[in-house]
Amino acid sequence: MGSEPAPSAVSRRGLWIAAGTTVAVALVVVVMGVTTRKMADAKLSEWTETQAIPVVAVATPDTVGKRTTFDLPGRLEAYSQAQLYARVSGYLKSWNADIGASVKAGDVLAEIDAPDLDQQIMQAEAELSSAKANSTLADATLQRGQQLIGSGAESKQDLDQRAADASNKQGLFNSAQANLERLRVLEKYKRIVAPFDGLVTARNTDLGALINAGNGGGPPLFVVSDTSKLRVYVNVPQSYVPNIRLGTKANISVPEYRDLQFPATVEASAQSVDAASGTTRMLLVVDNASRELMSGAFANVSFELPHPEIAINVPASALIFDRSGLHVATVDNDNRVLLKAVLISRDLGKVVEIGSGVAADDRVIENPPDGITSGDQVRIAGAPGSPDSAAQAAAK
C-alpha cells in the first residue's frame, strides 16, 4: 500500500487555498466598488453639466395672415354743435325744450324777461321823437331863411347857421333812430332759438334764473347738436399715415352695440405729426340717421388698409430690454441662442406686433432667463432628454 500524505501537509495546503480565495474576493469587491464609484461620479458630473443648461419654452410667432385692418380708439362728436348764450340780461321767463328734445331751426327754446331792455327801448323811442321834432323845426327854419335871403332880410351868415343847425339836428335824429334799431335787434334775442335742426343735448337754466348777457365764461343756457352725422377723431401712428388716405373706409363699433358696426369714411387729415405722441389726427364721418350712436361716446375704429401686410406677433414676455436696445431671443438648429434686434409696431397687451427683426419661422423663447446671451446652449422644453419629457415618460 502507498504512503498517505501527512495531516499537517493537508492542513497547510487548505489554508493557502482559503487565503487565496479570500484575497481574490477582496480584490473583486475593491475593484467593483472603485468602478461603481467612478461610474456614479461620471453620471453625477454629466447630470450636473446637463442641469447647468437652461430649459426654455419656444414657439413660432403668431402670424395674422394678410392683415387688411387695424384698430384705434376714437371719440364721437356731433357734426355741428352750438352753445347758446344770452345776448340780453334779465330773468328766464319760460323754456320749451329739455334735453333729448328734437328741434327744428328757428324753434323757440326759451324766453327772457328783460325789463331793463324794455325801459331802454322806451327811452330810445322818446329820444327819437324829440330828435325828429327838433330836426323838423330846424328844416322849417332853414326854409324860411332861404326865402328871406332874396329880399335881403336874412344875411348869408345867418342862413349858414340855420343850415348847420338843421344838419346837426338831422344827425341827432339819425343817431337816435340807429340806437332804437339796435335795441330792437337786441329785443329779438329775448327769445333763444335753435340755429339748426338737431337735439337739445344740454339745458343749464330754469325758470326765474338770473341771465347775464354774453356770459361766455359760464355754462351755455342750451346746447343744440346735429347728430344726424357724427365726426370721429382718431390719432393715427405715423407709420400708418401713408396707408390711410382721404376716402379710406372704416368700421365704427361701440361698447353698447357689440354686434353692430357702422361704416365711416376718412374726410380730413391734420397733415402734421404731433411731436408728443407721434400721431396724426384724422377726421372720419359716420352716418347716424338712426340716432343709435351718441356724441361724446368712445368708439373703436377699424381701418381698412389699401395695402395688405403680414403681421407677426410675439408674447410680450419674450422682449428683452438692455443697454443695446430691444431684442428677442431665438433658438437655432443647434439649440443655441441668437438675439435679434426688433422694432415694435403695436403694443396689443399680452402680445406685441413686431415691425421688423423676426421671421415667421423663427423659434422664439417665450420667457428668456436673465443674463441670456447669443451663443448660449439651451434645452427645448418637451424635447427628448429634457426634464419635463422624462417626467412625462415616467408618468406614462
Buried (B, 14 or more C-beta within 10 A) or exposed (E): EEEEEEEEEEEEEEEEEEEEEEEEEEEEEEEEEEEEEEEEEEEEEEEEEEEEEBBBEBEBBBBEEEEEEBBBEBBBBBBBBBBBBBBBBBEBBEBBBEEEBEBEEEBBBBBBBBEEBBEBBEEBBEBBEEBBEBBBEBBEBBEEBEEBBEEEEBEEEEBEBBBEBBBEBBEBBEEBBEBBEEBEEBBEBBBBBBBBBBBBBBBBBEEEBEBEBEEEEEEBBBBBBBBBBBBBBBBBBEEBBEBBEEEBBBBBBBEEEEEEBBEBBBBEBBEEBEEEEEBBBBBBBBBBEEEEBBBEBEBBBBBBBEEEEEBBBBBEEBBBEEEEEBBBBBBEEEBEBBBBEBEBBBEEEEBBBBBEBBEEEBBBBBEBEEEBEEEBEBBBBEEEEBEEBEEEEEEE
